[in-house]
Amino acid sequence: MGSYVRILYVKPSASPSLYNIRMSQDEHHISHVVSSLLDIVPRSPLTKEEEKLTQAGKLVEVIYNRVTSTKFRKSSIDEGTVNFYKKYLQKAIENNERIRLYFLFGGYKQARLSNAPYPDWAEVFNINLALKAATSIESIYDSGVDVIYRGDEVVTTLIGNYKVSARKAYAKRLNEIMALFNQHIPHNRSINVRYELTSETSPEEKLFKLMDELYPKYKKTFDSLSQEVQEQRIQKSYRNQCWDGEKDLTSLSEEERLTKVKWASIMHDVFLEADVKLAEEYFNNGISISFRKGIPGCIHYGSCSSSTVQFWAGEGFLEMRDDRIVPWILSYEQ
C-alpha cells in the first residue's frame, strides 16, 4: 500500500472548474487528479456482443448488464429484483423516457467525522462513480439518464438525533458540489445529477405515523435475532448516534443510551418499509441503488472505485502509489 494524502475540502472558488485545496505532496499530480474527478467520462460504444443483442431487440439486456456491471455492483441480485428492473427498463425504452437511477443514502455526514456536518471528498468520489455508471447507459440510450441522490434526511433527526441545521448545511453544500458536476457536463450529453429529499415523496407526518404502526413487527424480528447479531446492530447504531444533537442526550445513563440505540436500530428497518410503501410510485419509476448489502429491491454499489464504506459515514483520501493515485473512502475507525 502507498501513502495516504488527505484532501481538505474548502468551499469551491468562483471558477466551477477549480477547488481551493491544501495538499501535502505531489501537488501538481494530485491537482490534475482532483480536477479530472469533475469531468464526465467519454461515451463507451456498444461492443460487438452488445451490437448483436441490440439488433436482436434486446437493448434492455444491454442496459441492465451495464448498470449492474461488477465495476460498480458489489453483491448478487435476487431474481425478483432482476425481473422488476428489466420491466422498468422495457417500459422506459418503449416510451422514450429518461432512465432514473436513485442513489439512496443517509442525507447527512456522520457527526464523528472531522468535516461534519459538511460533505467532503468522499461525496465527490461517489458522485464521480455514479456518473460513470450513468454514462455507461447514456452512451447507448439517446433519451438520457437522471442521477438522483435521495437522502433520508426526514428520519435523521428522529432516529439519530442529528440537528436540523446540520442536515440543512449538508444538503446546501451537496447541492453546490452537484452544481459543479453539472457545469462540467457538455451540452451534447444527456445526463445530470441532483439531490432530492425523502420528505418530498414520504411526508414526515404520514411517514412517522406508519413507522409507529410497523414498529412492533420489527421489534419482534429484532428480538428473535441471536445475541451476536443484536450486538452488532446495536454497536452500529451507537456509531450513528449524535448525543449532543437536536436534543441534548449527553446526560443519559448507559442503560438509557442502550435503550435509545436499540430503538434506533429497529426504527431504521421500519423506515425502509414505510418509505417504500408511501413512495411506491416513485420507486416503481427508477432503479434504486444502495451502498449496503441486503437492502430489498436495491442494487448494491461500492462507494467509489476502491471502497465500500458508505460515503456519508467516511472521509475521502488519495492513496499515493508508484504508478497511480487511488481514491479511498475510509471510515472513522480506519
CORQUIWO-V807658 format. One record per helix or strand. SS is the DSSP state (helix for helix, strand for strand). FROM is the first residue (numbers start at 0). TO is the last residue. If there is no record, write none. Layout:
SS|FROM|TO, SS|FROM|TO
This chain:
strand|2|5, strand|7|7, strand|21|21, helix|26|35, helix|47|54, helix|58|66, strand|72|72, helix|78|93, strand|98|104, helix|120|137, strand|144|150, helix|152|159, helix|163|182, strand|190|196, helix|197|199, helix|203|222, helix|226|239, strand|243|243, strand|247|247, helix|253|277, helix|279|282, strand|286|289, strand|298|300, strand|303|303, strand|306|306, helix|310|312, strand|313|319, strand|324|330
